[in-house]
Amino acid sequence: MTEVTTGLTFRQSVDHMVDRALALMELEPGIANAIKSCTSVLQVSFPVEIRGKVEVFTGWRAVHSIHRLPAKGGAALFRKRRSARG
C-alpha cells in the first residue's frame, strides 16, 4: 500500500496525507474543510554556527483552530504552574 509521491513539495505531501486520512474517516465535506483550514502560519529563520560555518534554519508553526483554547504551553500556563506550586 505504498504510494509514490515523488515530486511533491512538503506542503503538497502533507495535504495529500491529510486528504487520505480525511477520506478514511468519511467526514462531511464541511467538517473536513474546517479541519484542513489553517488560521495562521508563523515562519522563523535563524542563523546557527556549526563547525565554523553559519547555516540558516527555517521553521514553521501552523495554527489550525484557535477557538479550542486554552492551548498548552506558553508563558501564561507556566506562570499558573509556578503559582500553584507555591
Residue pairs with C-beta under 8 A, 6 or more apart in sequence:
5 12
5 13
5 16
8 16
15 36
18 35
18 36
22 32
22 35
22 36
25 32
27 35
35 64
37 64
38 62
38 63
38 64
39 63
39 64
39 65
39 66
40 62
40 63
40 66
41 60
41 61
41 62
41 63
42 60
42 61
42 62
42 63
43 58
43 59
43 60
44 58
44 59
44 60
45 56
45 57
45 58
45 59
46 56
46 57
46 59
47 54
47 55
47 56
47 57
48 54
48 55
48 56
48 57
49 55
70 76
70 77
